[in-house]
Amino acid sequence: MYVFLKACKVGFLSGCRPFIGVDGCYLKGPNLGMLLVAVSMDGNHNIYLVAWAVVETENTETWCWFMDLLIEDIQKPEGAVLTIMSDRQKVRFI
């Protein structure tokens, strides 16, 4: 399940720095899986949630799926630079 709200897009494009940090964490309890998140930083140095997804496992396929949807949904202005930071060492996004 992938979630990207229009309000998150408007807030990110109008008030956040051109930076996205992505990470994942394990879900515990009766519903196991992984939570993938994309966050940014607003003008007050607060964390701003951009998008999130719940997947069965964390692997290259799920990360590429998440990042493809995220980049497609953001639709950054032409010529704008967007920095994406992750803690993964070997990731290739096309």
Secondary structure, 3 states (H helix, E strand, C coil): CEECCHHHHHHHHHHECCEEEEEEEEECCCCCEEEEEEEEEECCCCEEEEEEEEECCCCHHHHHHHHHHHHHHHCCCCCCCCEEEECCCCCCCC
